Every structure is written in C-alpha cells, then in structure tokens.
Amino acid sequence: MKKFLYYIGHILFGLVVAQLMEKESLTMNLAGLVIILAHTYYIFNYLKDRFLFITYMLMLCTIYTRDNFGGVTLVPFIVLIEYYITRGRLVLKDNFVRLCLGVLILANFAGYLVKNPLDIKNLVQSFVIFTGIIITFIFIQNYSFKRSHPKIIFTVVTLISIFSFLAALNQKFVFYDTNWSLLGGRANTSVSMISTLYFGRMPSLLADYELFAEFSLLIFIVAYCVIMDRRTMKFFDLGNIPYILLVFSVLNMFITGTRAAILLAVLFIMAFSLIRYRAYLSKTAGKLILIGLIAIPGVLLFGKQLGVDQIIERFKLINIQNISLENIRTGEELNREIVYQIGYKRLAAQNWLIGFGFGREEGNSMAWHGTGFSPHRAHIRDFHSLYLSIPMIYGWIGTFAYLALVMYISFILFRKYLNSQNSPLSGIVLGFSFMFLFFLIDQLKINSLRFYNYHFLIWILMGLALSVFNQKPRSLEDPLVDE
C-alpha cells in the first residue's frame, strides 16, 4: 500500500499542476511547467526512480495541455538531454527501428528548415516538442522493467480510466460546474458548455471524444489479451485490476458516442478468437461472460445515460450494401466525405516530399490549411485521418518511416508471441501487437497528430512495447531481465 500511495501521490500532484498548463495565460503555463520540471527532475535525479518518470510522463499525456514552451515535452527534453550528456548514451537496439527513426528525424528537421513558415521562437518550441518525444521513446525502449512494474502501470491506468469516466459523466450531467479540466472543464469553457460544444459526445480529459474513444479502445485491447492469458495474470499478480480496467474502457467508449471504437472492439475480439480460441474454454472466459451478463441489465437501464442509444442511432446510418474500398477511400461510409475531399485537395496543392515538421498546433494547422486564409480552418482541425494529415507534417519520406515503424513494432511483437506462447509475457506482447494494428486501422478516420499530447502518448506506448519485446523472464520465479 505504501508503494502504491507513493506512485499515486507523485502522479496526482503532476496532474493537478498540469491544470496550469491548460490555461490561456502564458504566465500560468510557464508556472505549471517549472513546477512539473522541478518535480520530474527530483524524481529522475534524486529519487532515481526511472520507472516513476516513465509512468509520470504517460499520465501527463492523458490530459490535454497547451503546447506553449514545448508543453509537457519540455520536461523530458531537459531532463533526458542532461542525462544523456552526463551519464548515458542514445542506444537503439534494433537496426530497423534505428533506420526508421533516423529517416523520420531527418525528414522532420528538413521540414523546419525548408517549409515551415513559423518564426524562430515558434520553431524552437516545435523543436523541443519533437525532440522531447523522440528522446523519451529512445529512453523507454531501452528500459528494463521489473516484475512488479506491470501491476503498477495497470493500476495507474485503471485509476486514470475511472477518473476519465467520472469527468465525462460530469460533462454529461453537470454534477459540479467548473472550468477545472480535471473535472471535465476547459480553460474558458465550463463543464455545462461541454455537451453542447461537442454535440453530446463526451471528450473527458483529452478534450477530444474521438481520441478519447481510441485511447479507451487501445486500453481495452491490452487488458483483454492480458485477462485471457492465465500465465501473465498469475506471474505479474494482477488480480482483478485488468477486469476493472476492461469495464471502464468499455464505459468510456460508450460515453464518447463513437461507433468506430465499439466496432473495432468487436472485430478485435473476433480476431483474437481465431488466434486464441482455446482461451475461451478457460475459467477466465466464464468470468468475462458473467461480467457481460451482469452488464446487460445495466445497459438496458442506463444505456441512454451512457450514450448507447447515440451509438445505435449512428450505426443505423451505415448502409452495409454500399460499403466498398472506394467509399472508404472517399470517406462516404466513414462520415468523412467532406473533410476527405478537402484533404485530397490539400495533398494535390503542393509537393509533399518534405512536410512542415511536427510541432506547435499553429504550425500543424498551417500545414493542413495553408499559410493564407482558409475557409475551413475555423470548422475543422485537420482531415480526420492520419493518412491524409501526416504527409503535410512529416512529408512522404517521414510518413513512410513513421508508419513502417508502427507496423514493424506490431509485427515483431506478434512474431515474438508465436515463438513464446508459454512465456508469462505472452499476454502483454499479444496485447501490444493487436493494439498497434487496431490503432492503424482506427487512424483511417481520426488523426493522432491532432494534439501533441496524444502523439506523445503513442510514442510512449511504442517505447513500452519495444521494451517488453527486448525483455524475457528466465523463469516464473525470476524478475524480468534483458534478453
């Protein structure tokens, strides 16, 4: 309990202070950053708790904050650069990961130099954002986890999922009206305004209901794979934590009113069934079925409050007979036809061998809408698809490098799962593999580059996945060690 309170205390402090970074005042943003930077420096260099540092960064990405001064990426930018200069070195163990990352870095920096129209001050902040993201990824993929760490991560993610659900409930029913973002508000937007602004679909802490739904889907996938692997559950002593996480990830998907997350969750279960059909003969499967049966009355009684009726109505709009690759490409069957047309028009407007480079929201917006007047800028942030939005940021060269990296991580994890199905890590390995596969599928209709926090979150998850890939327990009694 003492160790649990130690982690929760530090993380909760960071989340509370992060509220200052969500304000429009530059002074408040800077004050929040300074406090979080000092706190993180203390964790990293005085407590020397590298695992807490990783978990701390992960949790800071689950809440929207502004990108002034580099946002939360300023923290790892300063802390890790100082660490690498004085005591460490940048190491990438996998040659293909090294190649993809090198190409992406060169493509991104070329964008800053050649195409990005931001002034020096904003370009420096963009540099901080991108560099902070990359060096954090490099640090995490090299980290060697201990046997106790997965339980802590699952516990922390479960708590933030519960907290996100409560914040979303407050947005929907307004139990307490405030602009404090930890309770569902925004800097200049009270909780009571959120439902109207977001069309009755709750964005919770991420300030975007589609990204919130996708994050919940990714959590659901990992939790499901871990629950269905008895060896993983026992080895890491996870108890009932993944079950709680599974339930709240589903609740969070419902409350966003996003049909894609629910549909992909069902498709994932079907895909999992093809690979792990024997798992459905276990006691674990019976427990999941029991949870499902218990949930049915709750859905019938409170479905409207949870947003189930909204999802059902949105599913009714799908014309199954009209679904085709062409209609998906144009966005007609994804409710994206207009924004896709704008995206294709923007793609054709310039040569995107090199993009603008990833960074501040202002620069990303210019990449998607142009530097002049755009009638669409006030209505759409981007083109609601990673595949239409990413060429303007990383260019075609960087785009292929980034997508190849994500696909490669999913592939090598799945290969590792096939080669070590009796390993206690198999549930986590399979979960990460499926997670990135369905992330790529969901990105057909949402853009993970929309907020720097969320893009950072995906990089942290990729680092965690590679760290898991590089580790192997020698036996059920030994802690995790490097391969």
C-alpha positions as CSV (number, residue, x, y, z in Angstrom):
1,M,0.0,0.0,0.0
2,K,2.9,2.4,0.8
3,K,4.4,1.9,-2.6
4,F,1.1,2.3,-4.3
5,L,0.5,5.6,-2.5
6,Y,4.0,6.7,-3.4
7,Y,3.3,6.4,-7.1
8,I,-0.3,7.8,-7.0
9,G,0.8,10.7,-4.9
10,H,3.5,11.8,-7.3
11,I,1.3,11.3,-10.4
12,L,-1.7,13.1,-8.8
13,F,0.5,16.0,-8.0
14,G,1.6,16.2,-11.6
15,L,-1.9,16.0,-12.9
16,V,-3.1,18.8,-10.6
17,V,-0.2,21.1,-11.5
18,A,-0.8,20.3,-15.2
19,Q,-4.1,22.3,-14.9
20,L,-2.0,25.4,-15.0
21,M,-0.6,24.4,-18.4
22,E,-4.1,24.2,-19.8
23,K,-4.9,27.9,-19.1
24,E,-4.6,30.5,-21.8
25,S,-2.2,32.7,-19.7
26,L,1.4,32.2,-20.7
27,T,2.5,33.0,-17.1
28,M,0.3,30.2,-15.8
29,N,1.6,27.8,-18.4
30,L,5.2,28.7,-17.5
31,A,4.5,28.3,-13.8
32,G,3.0,24.9,-14.3
33,L,5.9,23.8,-16.5
34,V,8.5,25.0,-14.0
35,I,6.8,23.1,-11.1
36,I,6.4,19.9,-13.1
37,L,10.0,20.2,-14.4
38,A,11.4,20.6,-10.8
39,H,9.2,17.7,-9.6
40,T,10.4,15.4,-12.5
41,Y,14.0,16.4,-12.1
42,Y,13.6,15.4,-8.4
43,I,12.1,12.0,-9.4
44,F,14.7,11.3,-12.0
45,N,17.9,12.5,-10.4
46,Y,17.3,12.4,-6.6
47,L,14.8,9.6,-6.2
48,K,16.4,7.9,-9.2
49,D,13.1,6.3,-10.0
50,R,13.2,5.9,-13.7
51,F,10.0,3.8,-13.8
52,L,8.1,6.5,-12.0
53,F,9.4,9.0,-14.5
54,I,8.1,6.9,-17.4
55,T,4.7,6.4,-15.7
56,Y,4.6,10.1,-14.8
57,M,5.1,11.1,-18.5
58,L,2.5,8.6,-19.6
59,M,-0.1,10.0,-17.3
60,L,0.6,13.6,-18.2
61,C,-0.3,12.7,-21.8
62,T,-3.8,11.5,-20.9
63,I,-4.9,15.1,-20.2
64,Y,-5.0,17.9,-22.7
65,T,-2.4,20.7,-22.1
66,R,-1.3,23.6,-24.3
67,D,1.9,23.4,-26.2
68,N,3.4,26.7,-25.1
69,F,7.1,26.4,-24.3
70,G,7.0,22.9,-25.6
71,G,4.3,21.7,-23.3
72,V,5.0,18.6,-21.2
73,T,7.7,17.5,-23.7
74,L,9.9,20.3,-22.3
75,V,10.4,18.1,-19.2
76,P,12.0,15.1,-20.9
77,F,13.8,17.4,-23.3
78,I,15.7,19.0,-20.4
79,V,15.9,16.0,-18.0
80,L,16.9,13.4,-20.6
81,I,19.3,15.5,-22.6
82,E,21.1,16.3,-19.3
83,Y,21.1,12.6,-18.5
84,Y,22.5,11.5,-21.9
85,I,25.2,14.2,-21.8
86,T,26.4,13.4,-18.3
87,R,25.7,9.7,-17.7
88,G,24.1,8.0,-20.6
89,R,24.1,7.5,-24.4
90,L,21.4,7.1,-27.0
91,V,21.1,3.5,-27.9
92,L,18.6,1.9,-30.4
93,K,19.0,-1.9,-30.2
94,D,17.0,-2.7,-33.4
95,N,18.5,-1.8,-36.7
96,F,15.2,-1.3,-38.5
97,V,13.9,0.9,-35.7
98,R,17.2,2.9,-35.9
99,L,16.7,3.3,-39.7
100,C,13.1,4.4,-39.5
101,L,13.8,6.8,-36.6
102,G,16.8,8.3,-38.4
103,V,14.8,8.9,-41.6
104,L,11.9,10.4,-39.6
105,I,14.2,12.8,-37.7
106,L,15.9,14.0,-40.9
107,A,12.6,14.4,-42.7
108,N,11.1,16.4,-39.7
109,F,14.1,18.7,-39.4
110,A,14.2,19.3,-43.1
111,G,10.6,20.4,-42.8
112,Y,11.6,23.0,-40.2
113,L,14.4,24.3,-42.5
114,V,12.7,24.2,-45.9
115,K,8.9,24.5,-45.5
116,N,7.7,25.6,-42.0
117,P,6.8,29.3,-42.0
118,L,6.8,29.8,-38.3
119,D,9.2,32.3,-36.7
120,I,12.3,31.3,-34.8
121,K,10.6,31.4,-31.4
122,N,7.9,29.0,-32.5
123,L,10.2,26.8,-34.4
124,V,12.4,26.4,-31.3
125,Q,9.2,25.3,-29.4
126,S,8.4,22.8,-32.2
127,F,11.9,21.5,-32.0
128,V,11.5,21.0,-28.2
129,I,8.2,19.2,-28.7
130,F,9.5,16.8,-31.4
131,T,12.9,16.2,-29.7
132,G,11.3,15.6,-26.3
133,I,9.0,13.0,-27.8
134,I,11.8,11.2,-29.6
135,I,14.4,11.0,-26.8
136,T,11.6,9.8,-24.4
137,F,10.8,7.0,-26.9
138,I,14.5,6.1,-27.1
139,F,14.9,6.1,-23.3
140,I,11.8,3.9,-22.7
141,Q,12.6,1.3,-25.3
142,N,15.9,0.7,-23.5
143,Y,14.4,0.5,-20.1
144,S,14.4,-2.9,-18.3
145,F,11.2,-3.4,-16.3
146,K,11.0,-5.3,-13.0
147,R,8.3,-7.9,-12.2
148,S,6.4,-5.5,-10.1
149,H,6.1,-2.8,-12.7
150,P,3.3,-4.1,-14.9
151,K,0.9,-4.2,-11.9
152,I,1.7,-0.6,-11.1
153,I,1.1,0.5,-14.7
154,F,-2.2,-1.4,-14.9
155,T,-3.3,0.1,-11.6
156,V,-2.4,3.7,-12.6
157,V,-4.0,3.4,-16.0
158,T,-7.1,1.9,-14.3
159,L,-7.4,4.8,-12.0
160,I,-7.0,7.4,-14.8
161,S,-9.7,5.5,-16.8
162,I,-12.0,5.7,-13.8
163,F,-11.2,9.3,-13.3
164,S,-11.8,10.0,-17.1
165,F,-15.2,8.3,-16.9
166,L,-16.2,10.4,-13.9
167,A,-15.0,13.6,-15.7
168,A,-17.1,12.5,-18.7
169,L,-20.1,11.9,-16.5
170,N,-19.7,15.4,-15.1
171,Q,-19.6,16.7,-18.6
172,K,-22.8,14.9,-19.5
173,F,-24.9,15.6,-16.3
174,V,-23.0,18.6,-14.7
175,F,-22.9,17.5,-11.1
176,Y,-20.4,20.2,-10.5
177,D,-19.9,23.1,-12.9
178,T,-16.4,24.3,-13.2
179,N,-13.7,25.1,-15.8
180,W,-11.2,22.9,-14.0
181,S,-10.1,20.4,-16.6
182,L,-9.6,17.5,-14.1
183,L,-13.3,17.7,-13.6
184,G,-14.2,18.0,-17.2
185,G,-13.9,21.7,-17.9
186,R,-11.6,23.7,-20.1
187,A,-9.7,27.0,-19.6
188,N,-12.5,29.2,-20.8
189,T,-15.2,26.6,-21.1
190,S,-17.3,25.4,-18.1
191,V,-18.4,21.8,-17.7
192,S,-22.0,22.9,-18.5
193,M,-21.0,24.0,-22.0
194,I,-19.1,20.9,-23.0
195,S,-22.0,18.7,-24.0
196,T,-23.3,21.4,-26.4
197,L,-19.9,22.2,-27.9
198,Y,-19.1,18.5,-28.5
199,F,-22.6,17.6,-29.7
200,G,-23.4,15.4,-26.7
201,R,-20.3,13.3,-27.1
202,M,-18.0,13.5,-24.1
203,P,-14.3,14.3,-24.6
204,S,-13.3,13.8,-21.0
205,L,-9.7,14.8,-20.1
206,L,-8.3,14.6,-23.6
207,A,-10.6,17.4,-25.0
208,D,-11.4,15.3,-28.0
209,Y,-14.1,12.5,-27.9
210,E,-12.6,10.6,-30.9
211,L,-9.1,10.5,-29.4
212,F,-10.6,9.6,-26.0
213,A,-12.5,6.7,-27.7
214,E,-9.4,5.4,-29.4
215,F,-7.3,5.6,-26.3
216,S,-10.1,3.6,-24.5
217,L,-10.1,1.1,-27.3
218,L,-6.3,0.6,-27.1
219,I,-6.5,0.0,-23.3
220,F,-9.4,-2.4,-23.9
221,I,-7.3,-4.5,-26.3
222,V,-4.3,-4.8,-24.0
223,A,-6.5,-5.5,-20.9
224,Y,-8.5,-8.2,-22.8
225,C,-5.3,-10.0,-24.0
226,V,-3.8,-10.0,-20.6
227,I,-7.0,-11.2,-18.9
228,M,-7.2,-14.1,-21.4
229,D,-3.7,-15.2,-20.6
230,R,-3.7,-17.1,-17.3
231,R,0.1,-17.3,-17.1
232,T,0.5,-13.5,-17.5
233,M,-2.1,-12.8,-14.9
234,K,-0.5,-15.1,-12.4
235,F,3.1,-14.1,-13.0
236,F,2.5,-10.4,-12.5
237,D,-0.1,-10.9,-9.7
238,L,-2.6,-8.6,-11.5
239,G,-5.6,-9.8,-9.6
240,N,-8.9,-8.1,-10.6
241,I,-7.2,-4.9,-11.9
242,P,-7.4,-5.8,-15.6
243,Y,-11.1,-6.7,-15.2
244,I,-11.8,-3.2,-13.7
245,L,-9.8,-1.6,-16.5
246,L,-11.7,-3.6,-19.1
247,V,-15.1,-2.4,-17.8
248,F,-14.2,1.2,-17.6
249,S,-12.5,1.2,-21.0
250,V,-15.9,0.0,-22.4
251,L,-17.8,2.6,-20.5
252,N,-15.5,5.3,-21.8
253,M,-16.0,4.1,-25.4
254,F,-19.8,4.2,-24.9
255,I,-19.8,7.7,-23.4
256,T,-18.0,9.2,-26.3
257,G,-20.8,8.0,-28.7
258,T,-18.1,6.8,-31.1
259,R,-19.3,3.8,-33.1
260,A,-15.9,3.1,-34.6
261,A,-14.3,2.2,-31.2
262,I,-17.2,-0.3,-30.5
263,L,-17.0,-1.8,-33.9
264,L,-13.2,-2.2,-33.7
265,A,-13.5,-3.7,-30.3
266,V,-15.9,-6.4,-31.7
267,L,-13.5,-7.0,-34.7
268,F,-10.6,-7.4,-32.3
269,I,-12.5,-10.0,-30.2
270,M,-13.2,-11.9,-33.4
271,A,-9.5,-11.7,-34.5
272,F,-8.4,-12.8,-31.0
273,S,-10.8,-15.7,-31.2
274,L,-9.1,-17.0,-34.3
275,I,-5.7,-17.0,-32.6
276,R,-6.6,-17.9,-29.1
277,Y,-9.7,-20.0,-29.4
278,R,-8.6,-22.3,-26.7
279,A,-8.7,-19.5,-24.2
280,Y,-12.5,-19.4,-24.4
281,L,-12.5,-22.9,-22.7
282,S,-11.0,-21.5,-19.6
283,K,-12.5,-20.2,-16.3
284,T,-11.4,-16.7,-17.4
285,A,-13.7,-16.8,-20.3
286,G,-16.5,-17.8,-18.0
287,K,-15.8,-14.9,-15.7
288,L,-15.9,-12.5,-18.7
289,I,-19.2,-14.0,-19.8
290,L,-20.6,-13.5,-16.3
291,I,-19.4,-9.8,-16.3
292,G,-21.2,-9.4,-19.7
293,L,-24.4,-11.0,-18.4
294,I,-24.3,-8.7,-15.3
295,A,-23.7,-5.7,-17.6
296,I,-26.8,-6.4,-19.8
297,P,-29.3,-5.1,-17.2
298,G,-27.1,-2.1,-16.6
299,V,-27.0,-1.3,-20.3
300,L,-30.8,-1.7,-20.6
301,L,-31.4,0.6,-17.6
302,F,-28.7,3.2,-18.1
303,G,-27.9,2.8,-21.8
304,K,-29.3,6.2,-22.7
305,Q,-27.2,7.9,-20.0
306,L,-24.1,6.1,-21.1
307,G,-24.6,7.1,-24.8
308,V,-25.5,3.6,-26.1
309,D,-28.6,5.0,-27.8
310,Q,-26.5,7.5,-29.7
311,I,-24.1,4.8,-30.9
312,I,-27.1,2.7,-32.0
313,E,-28.5,5.6,-34.0
314,R,-25.1,6.2,-35.6
315,F,-24.9,2.5,-36.6
316,K,-28.3,2.8,-38.3
317,L,-26.8,5.3,-40.6
318,I,-24.4,2.8,-42.1
319,N,-25.5,1.3,-45.4
320,I,-23.8,-2.1,-45.4
321,Q,-24.7,-2.7,-49.1
322,N,-22.9,0.5,-50.0
323,I,-19.6,-0.3,-48.3
324,S,-16.7,-0.6,-50.7
325,L,-13.0,0.3,-50.7
326,E,-13.8,3.3,-52.9
327,N,-16.4,4.6,-50.4
328,I,-14.0,4.1,-47.6
329,R,-11.3,6.0,-49.6
330,T,-13.6,8.9,-50.3
331,G,-14.9,8.9,-46.7
332,E,-18.5,8.4,-47.8
333,E,-19.1,5.4,-45.4
334,L,-17.0,6.9,-42.6
335,N,-18.9,10.1,-42.3
336,R,-15.8,11.9,-43.6
337,E,-16.7,12.7,-47.2
338,I,-16.3,16.5,-47.0
339,V,-13.1,16.6,-44.9
340,Y,-11.6,13.9,-47.1
341,Q,-12.2,16.0,-50.2
342,I,-10.5,19.0,-48.6
343,G,-7.6,16.7,-47.6
344,Y,-7.1,15.3,-51.1
345,K,-7.3,18.9,-52.5
346,R,-4.6,19.9,-50.0
347,L,-2.4,16.9,-51.0
348,A,-2.6,17.9,-54.6
349,A,-1.8,21.6,-53.9
350,Q,1.9,21.0,-53.2
351,N,4.8,18.6,-53.4
352,W,4.8,16.9,-50.0
353,L,8.1,15.0,-50.3
354,I,9.0,17.2,-47.3
355,G,6.4,18.4,-44.8
356,F,6.2,21.3,-42.3
357,G,7.7,19.2,-39.5
358,F,5.7,18.3,-36.3
359,G,5.4,20.8,-33.5
360,R,3.2,23.5,-32.3
361,E,-0.5,23.4,-33.1
362,E,-0.2,26.7,-35.0
363,G,2.4,25.2,-37.4
364,N,0.5,21.9,-37.8
365,S,-2.6,23.9,-38.7
366,M,-0.7,25.8,-41.3
367,A,0.5,22.5,-42.8
368,W,-3.1,21.3,-43.1
369,H,-4.8,24.5,-44.2
370,G,-2.0,26.6,-45.8
371,T,-0.5,29.8,-44.6
372,G,-3.1,32.1,-46.2
373,F,-6.8,32.4,-45.4
374,S,-8.6,29.1,-45.3
375,P,-12.4,29.0,-45.0
376,H,-12.1,25.5,-43.4
377,R,-9.7,26.4,-40.6
378,A,-12.5,27.5,-38.2
379,H,-14.6,24.4,-38.7
380,I,-12.1,21.5,-39.0
381,R,-8.7,21.0,-37.3
382,D,-7.4,18.5,-39.8
383,F,-8.7,15.9,-42.3
384,H,-9.9,13.4,-39.7
385,S,-7.5,10.7,-41.0
386,L,-3.8,10.2,-40.1
387,Y,-3.2,9.0,-43.7
388,L,-4.4,12.3,-45.2
389,S,-2.9,14.5,-42.5
390,I,0.6,13.1,-41.9
391,P,2.2,13.9,-45.3
392,M,1.8,17.6,-44.6
393,I,3.7,17.2,-41.3
394,Y,6.4,14.6,-42.0
395,G,6.4,14.6,-45.8
396,W,6.1,11.4,-47.8
397,I,9.5,10.3,-46.7
398,G,8.8,10.8,-43.0
399,T,5.3,9.4,-43.4
400,F,6.6,6.0,-44.7
401,A,9.2,5.9,-41.9
402,Y,6.6,6.5,-39.2
403,L,4.0,4.1,-40.5
404,A,6.7,1.5,-41.2
405,L,7.9,1.8,-37.6
406,V,4.4,1.3,-36.1
407,M,3.7,-1.7,-38.4
408,Y,7.1,-3.2,-37.7
409,I,6.6,-3.0,-33.9
410,S,3.2,-4.7,-34.3
411,F,4.8,-7.4,-36.5
412,I,7.8,-8.3,-34.3
413,L,5.6,-8.4,-31.2
414,F,3.2,-10.9,-32.9
415,R,6.2,-12.9,-34.1
416,K,7.5,-13.0,-30.5
417,Y,4.1,-14.1,-29.3
418,L,4.1,-17.0,-31.8
419,N,7.6,-18.1,-30.7
420,S,7.0,-17.8,-26.9
421,Q,3.3,-18.6,-26.2
422,N,4.2,-20.2,-22.9
423,S,6.1,-17.1,-21.7
424,P,4.5,-15.1,-18.9
425,L,4.9,-12.1,-21.2
426,S,2.8,-13.5,-23.9
427,G,-0.4,-11.8,-22.9
428,I,1.2,-8.3,-22.8
429,V,3.2,-9.0,-26.1
430,L,0.0,-10.0,-27.9
431,G,-1.9,-7.1,-26.4
432,F,0.6,-4.6,-27.7
433,S,0.7,-6.2,-31.1
434,F,-3.0,-6.1,-31.5
435,M,-3.1,-2.6,-30.1
436,F,-0.9,-1.1,-32.8
437,L,-2.6,-3.0,-35.5
438,F,-6.0,-1.6,-34.5
439,F,-4.5,1.8,-33.9
440,L,-3.5,1.9,-37.6
441,I,-7.0,0.8,-38.6
442,D,-8.7,3.4,-36.5
443,Q,-6.5,6.1,-37.9
444,L,-8.4,5.8,-41.2
445,K,-11.0,8.1,-39.5
446,I,-9.0,10.1,-36.9
447,N,-5.7,11.9,-36.8
448,S,-3.5,11.1,-33.8
449,L,-1.3,14.1,-34.7
450,R,-4.1,16.5,-33.7
451,F,-2.8,17.2,-30.3
452,Y,0.9,16.9,-29.3
453,N,-0.1,15.2,-26.0
454,Y,-1.7,12.3,-27.9
455,H,1.1,11.9,-30.4
456,F,3.5,11.8,-27.5
457,L,1.2,9.2,-25.8
458,I,1.5,6.9,-28.9
459,W,5.3,7.2,-28.9
460,I,5.4,6.3,-25.2
461,L,3.3,3.2,-25.9
462,M,5.7,2.3,-28.8
463,G,8.6,2.6,-26.4
464,L,6.9,0.4,-23.8
465,A,6.1,-2.2,-26.5
466,L,9.8,-2.3,-27.6
467,S,10.9,-2.5,-24.0
468,V,8.6,-5.5,-23.5
469,F,9.9,-7.0,-26.7
470,N,13.5,-6.7,-25.5
471,Q,12.9,-8.5,-22.2
472,K,12.3,-12.0,-21.2
473,P,11.7,-13.8,-17.8
474,R,14.1,-16.7,-17.4
475,S,11.6,-18.5,-15.2
476,L,8.4,-17.8,-13.3
477,E,10.4,-17.2,-10.2
478,D,12.9,-14.7,-11.6
479,P,12.3,-11.0,-12.2
480,L,12.3,-9.6,-15.8
481,V,15.8,-9.3,-17.2
482,D,17.2,-8.2,-20.6
483,E,17.3,-10.8,-23.3
